[in-house]
Amino acid sequence: EVNVSYWPIAGGRFFAFIRDVNRRQRSEELLKVRLHLSEVAARDSLDDLLRAALDTAERFTGSTISFFHFVDPNQEQVILQTWSTNTVKNMCTFAGKGQHYPISQAGVWADCIRQRRPIIHNDYASLPDKKGLPEGHAPILRELVVPVLREGDQSVALLGVGNKPEDYDEDDLEAVQQLAAMAMEVVERKWAEERIAHLAYHDALTQLPNRALLTDRLQQAMAKTVRDQRRLAIGYLDLDDFKPINDAWGHEQGDRALIR
C-alpha cells in the first residue's frame, strides 16, 4: 500500500509511505474463515467442516494436497480423518478414513507428533528417513505439517499441506498454525454441542433413549397414524425387584446390571 503526499516546504517535497498489508489482509481473511467454519459446523458434518479448513489452507499457501487427522490420547496412533477436496478428487485414491495408523510406522510427516513442533520438508526426495507411501497416495514434493497441542504438550490433531510450487516459508507456517488451531477449536465446540444434545435425549448411565426422546418419537408416531389412518402399538417393559440388587450388592453393581 503506497501513499504519496506533497508538502510545500524547501521548494516542495513529496513524501511517500509504503506499507506491507499482507498480514493485515490475512488477518481479515482469517476472521472471515472463522465465521465460515462456524456456519459449516452448525449446518454440516465434521468432514465438511475440516474439508473447508483444508481447502482454505491450500488457498493460503498455494498447496495442492492437504489432510487433517486426529491423534489418539495414547500418543501412539493417528486416526485418519479427512483430506481436502482437491486431494480426494485429483491427487489421491488412498482410502483409510477411520483407520488407526501407528505413529511408529509413520514416515517423516509424523515427526511433528514425535517432536511436538511443526515440520517443513522442502526437499522431500532427499530425506534419508522417509518411508514408502501407500498405493494410491499422492506423490510428495514438499510438505508442511503442524500439530495441535493441548495441556502437557499432547498432540490432539495435525494439519498438513503439501506440494506448493515454491518452498514453504514462515508465512505459510504461521497461516497453517492459525488455521489448524481454529479448525480444532470449532471441532471441539461441535463435539461439545453434540454431547449436550445427546445428553438431553439419552440416559447418562445406560446411554439409552430417555423419556424426553420417547415422548418426542411417540408424538411423531401418533401424528403419522392419524395421517395414515392406521393403528399404533406400544410395547412396555418394566424391571421388577431391582431394589434388592442395590441393597445386596451396592449401587455400583446395580449400575453395571442396568448397563448390561
Order of alpha helices (4+ residues) and beta strands (2+ residues): beta-beta-alpha-alpha-beta-beta-beta-alpha-beta-beta-beta-alpha-alpha-alpha-alpha
